[in-house]
Amino acid sequence: MTTKPVLSVPGIAYGGDYNPEQWPEEVWLEDMRLMREAGVNLVGVGIFSWALLEPAEGVHDFTLLDRVLGLLHQNGIAADLATPTAAPPAWFFRAHPEALPVDRDGRRLSYGSRQTFCPSSPAYREAAVRIAGALGERFADHPAVAMWHVHNEYGCHNAACYCDAGAREFRRWLRSKYQDLTALNHAWGNAFWSQWVYDWDESLPPRATGAGPSPSQLLDWRRFCSDELLSLYRAERDVLRAAAPSLPATTNFMVMHNTDKLDYWRWAPELDVVSNDHYLMYDDPEPEIDVALHGDLMRSLARGPWFLMEHSTGALNWQRVNRAKNPGQLRRNALAHVAHGADGIAYFQWRQSKAGAEQWHSAMVPHPGTDSRIWQDVVQLGADLQALAEVRGSTGTAEVAVTWDWNARWALEAPAQPSTEVRFEDLVRAWYEPLWRSGVAVDFVRPDAELSAYRLVLVPSLYLVDDAGAANLTGFAERGGTLAVGFHSGTVDENCHVRLGGYPGAFREALGVRSEEYFPLAAGESLGLSGGGTASLWSERLRLAGAEAVTSYTEGMLTGVPAVTRHAYGSGTAWYLATRPDPATLASLLTRIRTEAGVVPVRTAPEGVEVVRRRSPSADYLFLIDHAGHGAEVAVAEDAVELLTGRPVPGSVTLAAGEVAVVREPRRG
C-alpha cells in the first residue's frame, strides 16, 4: 500500500480562505501582521482566482500568487494552494458556450456565478487540467506551499447536468457497468411503462417528463454524477501529483445538514487529506449535535484525523435567516470539531468581503475590524489550538457503529415512496442524539465494513442494501454482536428492486419478524405504545416469526401489533424498531440496547456537557464542552493535566459555564 503524503504544518493547522485579490496591496501587509497575532499557520489561496491567473486562454499571469506566497512564507504562514477551477472565467464560456450546464427542464444556465459548468464538458476538463498543470509546474517547489486544494466544493451547485454531453457520458458509464442492454433493462425494471430500450442511445438521464422516473434509473444517475465529478478531481490531482509527489492533495467535502449529492465513501480514499466544510443551520435548536454527528462521519470517512476546511465565525449569507453566533459558540464549535477528529480548523474566510455575493458571510476579520468580539474570539481560538498541538494525530475509539450509505439515502428519498416524511438524515440523527447525550462514542460505517471491533451496530435507515451488505450486518449479530435495525430497512436491493416475501426484506430472518403492510403516519399523528410513550411517522402490520415483542401499539387499527421486537439470532441479538418512538422513549430503548451490549459512556458528566475522547499511544485526551451553560465538575485521573490552561487537575476538572476543557490522561497498560 502506497503511503499518502501528509500535511507538514506542525500542530493543529489554523486559518481560512485568503482572497487578497479582493483588496489593495497595502491591506496585505496588515493581513500578515494580524495572521501572526491570531496564530494562523495555514491559509487557502487562489480558490476563486481563475480569471486573474489566466486572463486569456492559455495565457497565465502568476504575478499575484508570486507576491502573496512570498509574503506568506516571509511571515511563517503556509499555503493550501488551490486550483481555481470552481469558477471558470467569462472568456471560457464565450469560447465554449456548450460547457454551460443544462437543468432537468432543459434550460441552459448562464455564466455569472461559481460552479456553472457541465461536469461532462470536454472543454471544461481540458481547461481545468491546463490551469492545474500550470500551477503545479510553477509552484511545486515553492517553500510556502504545503498542500494542494483541488477545486472547491465539488457538486455544490452543479452536481448534475442534463445536456447531451452529460447524456453521452452517462451512457458510457452505463455500458461499463452493465455491458449489455438486457442487463440494463432488467436493472432499471424497463418492462414497466413500456420503457424497454433496444439501443444505448435510447438510455437518457432522468430529464423532466410527464410522470415520475424509474427509481432505478434515478439511482444510477446519482451514482454516475458522483463518479463524473470524482473523475474531474482525479484529473487535476494527478497533474499536481506528477509535479509535486510529496505534497498532499485535498478537496473540501460538504458533509453537513442534508447534503447528499456525492458518495463520499468512494471519494475519501482518493484524498491525501480528507477535508470538510460545515455550517450551522439557523433553525436547528441544538446545532452542536450536528457538529458532532458530521465530525464523527468525517473521522469515519478519513479513518482518523481530518481537516475542517470551512466553517463560520458568525453569520452566514445563504439561509432564510442568517444570525450571528452566541457568545462562546465560535470557540465551542471549533473545539468540538477538534474533539471529533479535526487536525485543522479553517474558516471561510480570512477577511470579510465588502462586495460580491458573499459580503454578508462572516469572516475572521469582520467588517468592523479588530475592535470586535469575533476578532477577540479568533485570537483566543488561535491560542487554544496552539495549546492543543500534541493532540494532533490522535483519533477516536468507539464500540458502536452506525450505518451510513449514500445509495440507501438516494433510493429512500426518490419520488413515490410510502411517505415523503421519511428522511434519511432525520432518522440517523434521531438515533445518534441519545448516544451523544450519554457520551457514547460512535463510528459511521458502510454496510459492508469490517465490524469485529464493535459491540453494537445500529441501522437507523438502510432502505437499500445489497446481499453482501445484508449478510455482513446479520452475520455480525449471528457471531455474537447486537444489531438494531430501523423500519423500512432492507426493503430493496442494489437496483431498487423490492425484496419479495414480506418486509423488512433482507433482514427478516435475522430480526425474526415479517411485515405485510405499511401504515405511514401523517405529520402530527401518533400512536400510544405499551409501557408509555408514543410512536410517530411510521407503523406496519408486523408478525412475530421467532422474535419477542418488546413494545406494542395501544391504539388504532394496529392495537396489539408489535412496534419494537427483540430476537436471539445465532450467538447475538437483533432488534427491530418498526416505528419512530418519541425522543424520550427512543433514548430509553437505545440505552437498554447498548447496556445489554456492554457499551458504556466515555465518562459520566452532567446533562448538557459533551464528552469526547481522542486517543494516542501514550495518552487519552478528554474534551469536555458545556453546551448547557451551567458549568460542571467531571472526574478525571489523579495525574491529569488540563491542556488549555496547562494546569494539573488531580481527580477532577471544574468546567465554567459555557466553557471547554481538554484533559490529558496518561494511558496505562
Number of C-alpha atoms within 10 A of each C-alpha: 3 4 6 15 16 14 19 13 16 12 18 24 27 26 28 27 24 22 22 19 16 15 12 8 14 8 11 18 14 10 19 17 11 16 25 15 13 20 21 27 22 28 26 25 26 25 21 21 23 20 19 18 21 19 15 14 14 11 9 16 15 14 10 16 20 13 12 22 21 15 17 23 15 13 16 15 24 25 28 25 25 26 30 26 28 25 21 24 24 16 14 19 19 12 11 14 17 19 26 22 27 23 15 16 10 13 11 17 15 13 20 12 13 16 23 21 27 25 28 26 20 14 17 22 18 12 16 22 22 16 23 23 20 20 23 23 15 12 19 23 13 14 14 23 24 24 27 29 25 28 25 24 15 24 20 16 14 19 18 26 26 24 23 15 18 23 20 18 17 23 18 13 19 19 15 10 12 13 11 13 17 13 13 21 19 14 17 21 20 17 11 10 8 8 14 18 15 11 9 15 10 11 20 16 24 19 16 13 9 5 6 13 16 19 23 21 22 21 22 25 20 24 19 22 25 21 17 19 21 20 16 20 22 17 17 24 27 17 20 26 19 13 19 18 14 15 20 22 30 25 27 22 25 26 21 21 18 11 11 19 21 26 18 20 16 12 20 20 13 18 20 21 24 26 28 24 21 22 19 22 18 17 11 11 8 12 16 18 18 20 21 24 24 21 26 23 22 31 23 23 23 21 16 19 25 27 26 27 28 22 23 24 29 20 19 25 14 11 12 10 12 18 13 16 17 8 12 17 18 20 20 20 22 22 24 24 26 27 28 28 32 31 28 24 25 26 25 23 25 24 22 21 20 13 9 8 11 14 14 18 19 26 26 28 23 23 16 11 13 15 11 12 13 24 20 14 19 23 19 14 22 23 16 19 26 18 18 18 15 17 25 20 17 22 23 23 16 18 21 24 23 21 20 23 21 20 22 23 19 22 24 28 17 16 14 12 12 13 17 13 15 17 14 23 18 15 16 20 17 17 22 23 19 19 19 20 18 22 21 24 23 25 23 23 22 18 22 16 13 12 20 12 11 18 21 28 28 26 26 27 27 27 29 29 25 17 12 10 18 21 17 16 27 24 19 26 25 20 14 19 23 28 30 23 23 23 25 25 24 27 23 24 18 19 20 26 16 17 15 11 12 16 25 27 24 27 22 20 17 27 28 21 26 22 18 12 12 17 15 18 18 13 9 7 12 20 21 17 22 16 12 10 16 21 24 18 19 24 25 22 17 23 16 17 15 17 24 17 19 17 20 22 22 19 14 10 10 17 15 15 19 28 29 24 23 23 23 19 25 16 13 19 26 28 28 29 23 25 24 23 25 15 16 12 17 20 20 12 18 18 17 12 21 23 13 13 21 12 18 16 19 16 17 15 19 16 14 17 28 26 27 26 25 22 19 16 10 12 18 21 27 22 22 28 29 23 21 15 15 15 18 21 14 16 14 18 15 13 13 22 24 20 22 16 12 12 11 16 19 14 13 17 21 15 19 15 15 20 21 23 21 26 27 27 19 17 12 8 3
